[in-house]
Amino acid sequence: MEFQVEDKRGILERLADGSLVLTSEKEYQDLMSLFPDKGELFRAYGDFLSKQEKKNDAFQSYTHAAQFFLGEGKTFQAIVSKILAWSIFKPTHAEGRAFFLGLQSSIKEESPLRYLFTNLAYQELIAIMLRLVRLQFDAGQTIIRTGQTCSDVFFVVSGTLEEKVAQPVNIQKNQSEATTQKLFDNDIFGDIFPIHKKTTSLSDIKALTSVEVVKISKSALVETCQKYPRLEKLLIKLYKGPPSREHGRSWPSVRQSTRYDNPVRATVMMALRQGDATPIAFEGVSRDISQSGACIDLGLTYGSMRTETLSDTRSTMEIKLPSGNNISIPGWIAWCKKVKEPGGTSIILGIKFEPLSNEARDFLKVYCFGYEDEQSLMWGLWEDYLA
């Protein structure tokens, strides 16, 4: 397995957007030992098992992924995971109802999706799910151009996009300026209203990273709305019409989901030989971290080191923050992998934590799993730390 280590993109995020592909069940299980409740990992594992034609295992993995996504309020990730599971085994009426109720209760914050999904009836949700089509786009790919006929509405499952709208500043001189906005998971785009007339796009939509979306065609939406007229009314209430300088984009935007992969500087202390009195310290950077464990990138410095004996070695990981707040968390090396990089070979450690103390649990909650404002602050600190 080869990772291309990047400063701000964790392993789980790269699994979600398809830029990282694991090649064995053991590699997935290694990561699951550190991240036992991450939907991105179980979704990717389900895709892997499905290609191996292990239908029962793939179904279970997709089902777990949907459950974990619901717990994080990742609506369309949960929906896609359920669609994948149900494509293997048709759900019972009870299973469909249970997912519907779980979906409604999972969206806690006020958002366009909360308005839509808390007002949908069960039959309306299933009607939409049956007509959704999954698509993937590469970074840099333009999905919609201004003036293009709009034939679909898109829901962002994962990845980051850019929407660029030309706003008039002087109509008499035919002058305009472009305003841009980033779109993230759970955002909606596609200028489809009025739904019974031909419409054209009022913006350019471009993928900034690898992106997964689900779409429903305008023709399928017309048929669905004819059967369920209330659905069209719900969508019209969300859609604000042509964007303007006062109102921004046509669809209200969902704020970026909280990310769980803030990079923090870490020192890993371990004894390379049993009975060593003085552990050896290795400096690295966390790439993903949970309350179960962490992936630490040691960089190119230790690339020539032998790693065969590192697994199951007891360790202590000291997390260092620029603010001066540090904490040591005991654990052991669950796995170790060498990674080929353009400048040489780096080493990735998978560290499994021992049961956390209350202090360690609170520390990780605040500094690694913070809310959006705290996350933005952490990115600023990270940039200052590298300067």
DAUR-V87708 format. One record per residue. N is the residue number from 1. PHI is phi in degrees with one decimal (999 if undefined). Layout:
# DAUR-V87708
<<N:PHI> <N:PHI>>
This chain:
# DAUR-V87708
<<1:999> <2:-122.7> <3:-99.0> <4:-104.6> <5:-71.4> <6:-126.4> <7:-62.4> <8:-122.3> <9:-126.3> <10:-81.1> <11:-62.9> <12:-65.7> <13:-64.9> <14:-72.5> <15:-63.3> <16:-65.7> <17:-93.2> <18:85.1> <19:-80.6> <20:-124.5> <21:-124.5> <22:-85.6> <23:-117.8> <24:-149.8> <25:-62.1> <26:-63.0> <27:-63.9> <28:-64.7> <29:-65.9> <30:-59.4> <31:-68.9> <32:-64.2> <33:-66.5> <34:-95.6> <35:-129.1> <36:-77.3> <37:-135.7> <38:-102.6> <39:-60.7> <40:-58.3> <41:-70.1> <42:-70.5> <43:-64.7> <44:-63.2> <45:-65.3> <46:-61.8> <47:-61.7> <48:-63.1> <49:-66.4> <50:-63.8> <51:-65.8> <52:-82.9> <53:61.3> <54:-96.7> <55:-63.5> <56:-61.2> <57:-66.5> <58:-64.0> <59:-58.9> <60:-63.7> <61:-66.9> <62:-63.4> <63:-63.7> <64:-63.0> <65:-59.4> <66:-60.5> <67:-62.7> <68:-69.5> <69:-62.6> <70:-59.5> <71:-62.7> <72:-98.7> <73:71.8> <74:-92.9> <75:-61.3> <76:-74.0> <77:-61.9> <78:-65.3> <79:-62.9> <80:-63.6> <81:-61.7> <82:-68.7> <83:-59.8> <84:-64.9> <85:-63.9> <86:-73.7> <87:-73.2> <88:-89.8> <89:-130.7> <90:-60.9> <91:-75.4> <92:-80.5> <93:-59.9> <94:-64.6> <95:-65.2> <96:-63.1> <97:-63.2> <98:-63.5> <99:-66.7> <100:-57.7> <101:-66.8> <102:-64.0> <103:-65.8> <104:-65.0> <105:-83.2> <106:-81.5> <107:-89.9> <108:-85.8> <109:-80.1> <110:-69.0> <111:-162.4> <112:-56.2> <113:-67.6> <114:-61.2> <115:-59.5> <116:-68.4> <117:-78.5> <118:-80.6> <119:-105.7> <120:-72.8> <121:-82.3> <122:-56.1> <123:-63.7> <124:-68.2> <125:-62.0> <126:-62.5> <127:-61.9> <128:-70.0> <129:-58.9> <130:-67.8> <131:-106.9> <132:-76.1> <133:-120.5> <134:-86.2> <135:-137.4> <136:-126.9> <137:-128.9> <138:-82.5> <139:-57.4> <140:92.0> <141:-80.9> <142:-85.6> <143:-95.1> <144:-138.2> <145:-114.7> <146:-57.6> <147:90.2> <148:-71.6> <149:-62.5> <150:-92.6> <151:-120.6> <152:-147.5> <153:-114.5> <154:-113.3> <155:-120.0> <156:-79.5> <157:-89.7> <158:-156.1> <159:101.2> <160:-125.9> <161:-124.2> <162:-123.3> <163:-107.9> <164:-118.3> <165:-120.6> <166:-85.0> <167:-102.9> <168:-67.2> <169:-115.0> <170:-150.2> <171:-63.2> <172:-62.2> <173:-94.9> <174:55.8> <175:-104.5> <176:-146.9> <177:-134.6> <178:-87.8> <179:-112.8> <180:-122.4> <181:-150.1> <182:-85.9> <183:-115.6> <184:-130.7> <185:-56.4> <186:80.2> <187:-78.0> <188:-125.5> <189:-148.6> <190:124.1> <191:-86.4> <192:-105.1> <193:-102.0> <194:-65.8> <195:-68.4> <196:-98.0> <197:-126.5> <198:-69.7> <199:-131.4> <200:-123.3> <201:-70.4> <202:-99.7> <203:-153.2> <204:-96.5> <205:-119.8> <206:-128.8> <207:-79.7> <208:-89.8> <209:-128.9> <210:-60.3> <211:-131.4> <212:-116.2> <213:-132.5> <214:-120.4> <215:-131.8> <216:-127.6> <217:-68.7> <218:-61.9> <219:-64.5> <220:-67.2> <221:-67.7> <222:-61.0> <223:-61.4> <224:-66.3> <225:-70.3> <226:-64.7> <227:-79.9> <228:-127.2> <229:-57.5> <230:-65.8> <231:-62.8> <232:-62.6> <233:-64.4> <234:-63.2> <235:-67.4> <236:-63.3> <237:-66.8> <238:-77.0> <239:-81.6> <240:-98.9> <241:87.3> <242:-54.6> <243:-67.2> <244:-139.0> <245:-63.5> <246:-84.5> <247:-108.5> <248:70.7> <249:-70.8> <250:-64.8> <251:-91.5> <252:-60.6> <253:-97.4> <254:-84.1> <255:-65.7> <256:-59.4> <257:-61.9> <258:-61.6> <259:-98.0> <260:-115.8> <261:-129.5> <262:-56.6> <263:-77.1> <264:-130.5> <265:-71.5> <266:-138.9> <267:-112.8> <268:-105.6> <269:-101.9> <270:-147.6> <271:-96.3> <272:-75.6> <273:-129.3> <274:-59.5> <275:93.8> <276:-60.3> <277:-77.4> <278:-113.1> <279:-67.2> <280:-96.0> <281:-98.9> <282:-123.0> <283:-88.5> <284:-156.1> <285:-130.9> <286:-73.3> <287:-104.9> <288:-149.2> <289:-148.9> <290:-136.0> <291:-80.8> <292:-99.9> <293:176.9> <294:-151.5> <295:-102.4> <296:-115.9> <297:-95.1> <298:-85.8> <299:75.0> <300:-85.3> <301:-59.0> <302:-105.4> <303:-58.9> <304:-88.6> <305:-71.9> <306:-74.2> <307:-113.2> <308:-60.3> <309:-98.4> <310:-77.1> <311:-59.0> <312:70.1> <313:-78.4> <314:-66.1> <315:-149.2> <316:-130.8> <317:-102.7> <318:-99.5> <319:-90.2> <320:-115.3> <321:-113.7> <322:-58.3> <323:-70.7> <324:96.4> <325:-81.3> <326:-123.3> <327:-152.9> <328:-107.0> <329:-123.9> <330:-76.4> <331:-176.2> <332:-151.4> <333:-77.6> <334:-80.2> <335:-161.4> <336:-145.1> <337:-133.3> <338:-87.9> <339:-127.2> <340:-78.0> <341:-125.0> <342:-54.9> <343:-96.2> <344:148.8> <345:-124.3> <346:-109.4> <347:-124.7> <348:-110.9> <349:-105.1> <350:-103.1> <351:-107.7> <352:-96.8> <353:-79.3> <354:-71.9> <355:-50.4> <356:-75.2> <357:-73.5> <358:-60.2> <359:-63.8> <360:-66.3> <361:-63.9> <362:-65.7> <363:-60.2> <364:-64.9> <365:-63.1> <366:-77.4> <367:-94.2> <368:-113.6> <369:-125.6> <370:-72.7> <371:-74.7> <372:-59.0> <373:-62.9> <374:-66.6> <375:-63.8> <376:-62.5> <377:-61.8> <378:-63.9> <379:-64.9> <380:-62.9> <381:-63.8> <382:-63.7> <383:-62.1> <384:-62.7> <385:-68.1> <386:-83.7> <387:-65.2>>
